[in-house]
Amino acid sequence: GAVVSQHPSWVICKSGTSVKIECRSLDFQATTMFWYRQFPKQSLMLMATSNEGSKATYEQGVEKDKFLINHASLTLSTLTVTSAHPEDSSFYICSAREEGVSGANVLTFGAGSRLTVL
Amino acid sequence: LAKTTQPISMDSYEGQEVNITCSHNNIATNDYITWYQQFPSQGPRFIIQGYKTKVTNEVASLFIPADRKSSTLSLPRVSLSDTAVYYCLVGGSLSGGYQKVTFGTGTKLQVIP
């Protein structure tokens, strides 16, 4: 089945630095990927929709200059948390939809990336 | 997108059948009903999807009444490894076009030995 690889699985960084998280669809092409953030004991919150070859669509309240999304190819999307601060510490999860699969809500999710900002 | 309502949490003993009901009164004609499972510190995993009546796979069954305003995920004979959060999502398109997928609160299922 479809597999989405996310890297790194966890990262610790100092406040003020930038962190890049990669999301790859391993055996299928994904023109659209989604990025979520999840705080402890909470549900997933959609941050943005990543579109291959065009700008990402951000959800209301998500700073596009802080969370940079690049979807340069059909199998790779990256999320860069710029000038990270402790409040950005969270679990970031990407997902992709396999083209041609029936059911628009059928997404394959990565394993997530745990970001801790000191 | 149709809003969903699920119980916040449920407890069940091992070996029992668990039914988690989701309400979605504003479901649209083109909407599918999809359920995901999430373990701690992992991404969600697709369980099952349906449009009407009943769908069954190797993991679960999904029951959808005729009015489609609710759905019930049924997990047969749960084990400790089924302890997870279960999310009900409603949306999509019969034509295969996509909508952004947003998650509700989910139901935390605790399986007790």
Interface residues (C-beta under 8 A of the other chain):
Chain A: V4 Q6 T32 F34 Y36 S43 L44 M45 L46 T49 F91 I93 C94 S95 R97 G100 S102 G103 A104 N105 V106 L107 T108 F109 G110 A111 G112 R114
Chain B: Y32 T34 S41 Q42 G43 P44 R45 F46 Q49 Y87 L89 V90 G91 G92 S93 G96 G97 Y98 Q99 K100 V101 T102 F103 G104 T105 G106
